[in-house]
Amino acid sequence: MKIWFWQLIVSPHMANLASELAVLGVDVCYVAHQEMSPDRVTQGWVAPSLGKASFKLIPTEAEAVALANEAPEDVVHICQGIRGNGVISAVQSVLRKSGRKKIVVMETVDGHGFFGYLKRLIYSYLFKVADKSLLAVLAIGLNTADWVVSRGVNRNKVFPFAYFLPEAESSQGKPKAPSSRFRFICVGQFTERKRLDLLIEALASLPKNQNFELAVVGSGPLEQGLREKAESMLPGRVDWIGLLPMAQVREEMRVADCLVLPSRHDGWGAVVSEALMSGTPAIASDACGSAVVVKASGVGGVFSSGDICELGQMLSERINGGKVSESEREILSSWATCLAAPEGARYLMNIIVHLNNPDVSLPQAPWFNGNDFLGLS
């Protein structure tokens, strides 16, 4: 089996999947426009190792088109998105015109407002144009599969998917001592889309006698205003940690009792996967793609995006349920191995085998493979 990934950057979200496929004996080539984008570098991202997978760089559209034309006939092409992806769009045009099949990776689409309405029309058109060359859609997120089907794609071509991450490593050195308070953690950029302001307001609405604190990891343009809001509404309860490498973020997650991702929209939200793999329950808005695995885990909760009352209720329930015990953490992290790259690689291979031979049983997403709903909460 030969698989080529077409991506804008060497993303940790997909590179680990490519690396694990190569471990399984697949001939993998990872093609990227650049190793890492400047904005991701400022967020602390580092291009991960691709292991045994080969790597090709396509700095220009001309080089991307030439490489797509040179690709062997028996390659399965997996492309990032179906619109607005620079050189990858040019590659998809080549694949369509040459009659080669492709698999498209689709995140949850932000459907808010008038632009959301326009996106529905645009995607319906794009999927119609791509129909004959479209082998499958890997639909990442809570409602993405249904959204793609409603744009006219045959349901038999649509598979729920995720961003699969490296397996959780054991804590290095002396672990950080947990707080005596119930500790929430929020990780991400300080932007309007991430809605840290909503989390601060929801926590401030809780009874004053509830013993909790909030750890905040990240940075961004709204930091000063958010600090002032937190100081006013949650004095003495917020720990501003700043930017950290992902390995250290996982250490912070291991001593937290609940991660919260309150975003107005997130295509996936990898910090949820990181938290669950660290044994930490998560609360996410239903506008985050990773809400699908929060539901499957059976702990934490999913609230309606922007609903401060519903979020506040879930926060209160987590506090009243008590801090996470080591045994609960171990059970959750064991379940969450379904979100690791080795499981994702096996799942993707099973999808491709099924597509080539429909008599082979339809594969189930790893998080729904008989192990969902732990019932720890």
Secondary structure, DSSP 8 states (H G I E B T S, - for coil): -EEEEEESS--HHHHHHHHHHHHTT-EEEEEES-SS-HHHHHTT------TTSEEEE--SHHHHHHHHHHS-TTEEEEEE-SSS-THHHHHHHHHHHTT--EEEEE------HHHHHHHHHHHHHHHHHHGGGEEEEEEESTTHHHHHHHTT--GGGEEEE---B-------SS-----SSEEEEEES--SGGG-HHHHHHHHHTS-TTS-EEEEEE---TTHHHHHHHHHHHSTT-EEEEE---HHHHHHHHHT-SEEEE--S-BS--HHHHHHHHTT--EEEETTBTTHHHHHHHTSSEEE-TT-HHHHHHHHHHHHHT-S--HHHHHHHHHHGGGGBHHHHHHHHHHHHHHHH-TTS-----GGGSS-------
